[in-house]
Amino acid sequence: MLIGLFGISASTSSQVLARRGEFGMLRHLGVTRARSADAAVEGAALGAVGVVTACCGGIVSLILIYVVNRQSFH
C-alpha cells in the first residue's frame, strides 16, 4: 500500500510541475487569477474524490480479508 501511495505522490507531483507552466501560460494569455484559482480548486476536489475512493477500497479489502475469508475458508 505504501508503494502505491509513493507512486501516486510521484505522479501527482509531476502533474503539479506541468500545471505550473500551464498556469503561467494562461496568465500570459489574459486569464484572471480567479479563473486560475477555480482550476486549482477543481484539481483539489478531484484529488479529494480519489482519496475517498481509495479509502473505500481499503475498507472493502479489509472486510474481504477478515470477514469473507474467515467465513469461506475457516
C-alpha positions in Angstrom: 0.0 0.0 0.0 2.9 2.4 0.8 4.4 1.7 -2.6 1.2 2.6 -4.3 0.9 5.8 -2.3 4.5 6.6 -3.3 3.6 6.1 -6.9 0.6 8.3 -6.7 2.5 11.1 -5.0 5.3 10.9 -7.6 2.8 11.2 -10.5 0.8 13.9 -8.7 3.9 16.0 -8.1 5.0 15.7 -11.7 1.5 16.8 -12.8 1.8 19.8 -10.4 5.1 20.8 -12.1 3.5 20.5 -15.5 0.5 22.6 -14.4 2.7 25.4 -13.1 3.8 26.1 -16.7 0.2 25.9 -17.9 -1.0 28.4 -15.3 1.8 30.7 -16.3 0.8 30.5 -20.0 -2.9 31.1 -19.1 -1.9 34.2 -17.1 0.1 35.4 -20.1 -2.9 35.0 -22.3 -5.1 37.1 -20.0 -6.9 34.6 -17.8 -7.6 36.2 -14.4 -6.3 34.9 -11.1 -9.8 33.9 -10.1 -10.2 31.6 -13.1 -6.8 30.1 -12.4 -7.8 29.5 -8.8 -11.0 27.8 -10.0 -8.9 25.3 -11.9 -6.7 24.7 -8.9 -9.8 24.1 -6.7 -11.2 21.7 -9.3 -7.9 19.8 -9.2 -8.0 19.6 -5.4 -11.6 18.4 -5.4 -10.7 15.6 -7.9 -7.8 14.7 -5.6 -10.1 14.5 -2.6 -12.6 12.3 -4.5 -9.6 10.0 -5.4 -8.6 9.8 -1.7 -12.1 8.9 -0.6 -12.4 6.3 -3.3 -9.1 4.7 -2.3 -10.1 4.7 1.4 -13.4 2.9 0.5 -11.4 0.3 -1.5 -9.2 -0.2 1.6 -12.2 -0.8 3.8 -13.7 -3.3 1.3 -10.4 -5.2 1.2 -10.3 -5.4 5.0 -13.8 -6.7 5.0 -12.9 -9.3 2.4 -9.8 -10.4 4.4 -11.2 -10.6 7.9 -14.9 -11.5 7.3 -15.3 -13.3 4.0 -12.1 -15.3 4.1 -12.8 -16.5 7.6 -16.4 -17.5 6.7 -15.4 -19.2 3.5 -12.1 -20.8 4.4 -12.3 -21.0 8.2 
